[in-house]
Amino acid sequence: MTGRVQPVCPLCGGELRFSHREYLGGRRSARVLRCRACGAQVRGEAQDDDSRSRPALPARKRPLPDGGQPDNFVLDPDTAEMLRQALGGEPTDAGA
């Protein structure tokens, strides 16, 4: 049986574990490994991000409402009118 070779720290010989991915720009990134013994970080080989598999985005569950964004039911009409006036919006007849 052949096991996977566990990388070792070049400074102390300790076990290296995956820490995170470092983005290098230009759609390239590298794996960063951290030593469990001394905490040193070792960057792996640069890799094209296009070649890595990515999870599919979930489909939207429901369509957007017709006629723009919905009313904000958190604000009462008087507070909404006061905010419109403070922000320089057009006053409406709802607050009168």
Residue, then its C-alpha position, 0 to 999 in steps of 0.5 A: m500500500t502506498g500512502r500519500v507523502q505528507p509535506v514537511c516544513p523546510l525549517c523544522g521538519g514538522e507536519l504541514r497542513f493546508s491553511h488557505r489559498e493566496y490569490l496572486g492576481g491574473r486569475r491565479s492562486a496558490r495553496v498556503l500550508r502552515c507548519r503545525a510545529c513552528g507556524a511557518q507558512v509555505r506557499g505551493e505552486a501557482q495554479d490557474d483558477d480557471s482549472r479549479s472546479r467551483p461549486a455551481l451557484p444556486a438557482r434563484k427561488r422566486p422572481l423579482p417583484d413587478g413594478g420596482q422594489p417593494d415598500n419598506f414595511v418597517l417604516d411607518p408613513d410619517t417616518a418615511e416622509m420625514l426621511r424623504q424630506a431630509l434626503g431631498g426627495e419629492p414630498t408625497d401626499a401620504g404623510a399629510 
